[in-house]
């Protein structure tokens, strides 16, 4: 049985961790460096760091915050935000990231995925997809959910894997922040068309949501969440103990 990963996500705007619902109504939560240190000590398997307005603002990611986080975190760190070319990969990796997440930039320049995979290895390239249902179709959105790309999510996921992405993070805008459970339908659909590891994001509200995710979709490798971890409504150690007690293999 494959070991499942539990991953907190830090959405950062203007140097602060924020959280919203369906990508809207963002509210301030905490300092990203302090929160990263907290999760490092709480048993998180990895940490995802998104500069969520870098693309829409047309600027580079906050390298100062990233460097401060990387200095104090000793678990794998995935970083995304305004990654538009291989040069951005180099800049982020040099700041201490282990993996680089591409989203908006990849929809505009898909060849970047292959170029980065060739230079740094597929294990460093994470394709993040923000997806929402539009007229019954799983549709890819860019710029932090603000821009409808018109891309079919399943076709884009297939292409991302073919280009060289080593991991896929699928974030359902429909369930983001709603805390009603992961988007099983969307995740099941993508699990049937790709063979790379899948990280489920958007919708976790309690420990039972994680158990349902892993029991119903064995192909999903990890569960990612933000608000329930940030507010300490669910501690990672407690979640792992619960999953383990219910037959899900997790890391200690």
Secondary structure, DSSP 8 states (H G I E B T S, - for coil): ---BEEEEEEEEETTEEEEEETTEEEEEEEEHHHHHHHHHHHT-SEEEEEETTHHHHT----HHHHHHHHHH--SEEEEESS--SHHHHHHHHHTT-SEEEESHHHHH-THHHHHHHHHH-GGGEEEEEEEEEETTEEEEEETTTTEEEEEEHHHHHHHHHHHT-SEEEEEETTTTTT-S---HHHHHHHHTT--SEEEEES---SHHHHHHHHHH-TTEEEEEESHHHHTTSS-HHHHHHHHHHTT--B--
